[in-house]
């Protein structure tokens, strides 16, 4: 069982000559007190040791994949890896995940957190990060976001979202690549898989990102659109740190912030009202309509899909996400790349049709097989915005 220890070291003192009067002494004492640091840095070497920073976030050593010594030093605004002994094979799991987080993780909850929070009550989760990288290590710099059908405050959640801001060395996310996605205005390589205890969806930056302010819910909604979570699930924690395989001393989170804004998601159901919302309301990433025409025969079918951009701005690098009903498998596609072949799939534009103009449409199609009763997908999302169906 992991335990929580909060260590705060303070320094105080007054040096100087004896003052002639109490009034003068009081003035000098107040100046010395104002100049003193709010807290001293705290170094943690226990495998699962933790401490609190800014009165609201938890810094954790989280050395879970190695018996070699690792230490992190918590600062006023983040942490740095002070020692990172040992190594792990680059074709396997990392040594650890030293990190800072808002929320609840393995029985430890950050002070005053609004997490867990049900997704359909959350309008935004703004977060900001500033990383410090090193050259002599194999690691990723990543966010770790956890989702679960229940408001868990302990144990492993069902779905894990990783955002790789930087990747150094011959390492890769869990699973296999399933295409690319535009999330938060950036293009990411997407990997999907599982580690035996939970599903993992990873977004990998093509080049290093040293700092960014963004909405975590953009990635959560992208995960929901791929069928790896539901709107009535819970966001339990937002974490930022590093997964080192070799070395890692000197890696730093210079600053971190995370807040939770509640009140419902634009274009999604309003909590407690049953209002389905309007995907064309202001604040949506896009407005869209999908026509899904099929030709079905015994054990096989074709689908002709038309996507219309009903918004006021063009949609670049479009991706249409939907879930194939059980028993259906795509055998080939045209005018789009559609991956994977079963389950939660994403159709991506190719070179000649990567943009959908405002008021414009494009079409693609695919052929597939099925077993049992043929049905059509229940819904579609265009670049993480809910589409209506024609």
TARAWO-V602557 format. One line per field, one symbol per residue. phi: phi as a letter, one per 20 degrees, with the letter a starting at -180 (. if undefined). psi: psi as a letter, one per 40 degrees, with the letter a starting at -180 (. if undefined). A space follows every 50 residues. Layout:
phi=???
psi=???
This chain:
phi=.eddcddcdccbrbcqffefcfffgfffffffffefffaefddcdfgdfb bdclmbcdecfleddbeffcccdfdfdaaceebbfmbcgfecfffabfac bdpcblmddfgmfedfcfgfddeacfbcbcdcdcddbdacdbecddcbfd ffcbmeefcddddefbccoecbffnbfcpcbdcmmcecedccabdncbfc ddddffbfdeaadbdgfgfffffffeneacfefcedaccbacdedclpfo fbefbbbbccddpoegndgfgndmffmcgefgoffacbccdceccdcgmb accdddddeeeecfdelfbddadfggnebedaccmaeccfecmfdcecfe gecfcdfgnecbcbbbdbdbcmefcdgeaccdlmdfdede
psi=hhihhhhhhihiihhiihididddddddddddddeiidiiihhheidfii ihieeeihhhdfgeeieihhiihhadebiihdhgiiiiheeaiidaghii ihahhfehhiheieiihhdeehdighiiihihiidfihiihiihhhiidi gheiahidhhhhhhdihhigiiiiaiieaiihhfeihihhihaiedeiih hhhhhdihheiihihddddddddddeeeiideihhdihihaigidhaehe iihdihihihhieihheihhhedeheiheeiieidihihhhghihhihei iihhhhhhheaeiihifihhhihhiheihhdiiieihhiaeibhihhhia defehhiheiiiiiiiiiiiiahhiiidiihhfehhiih.
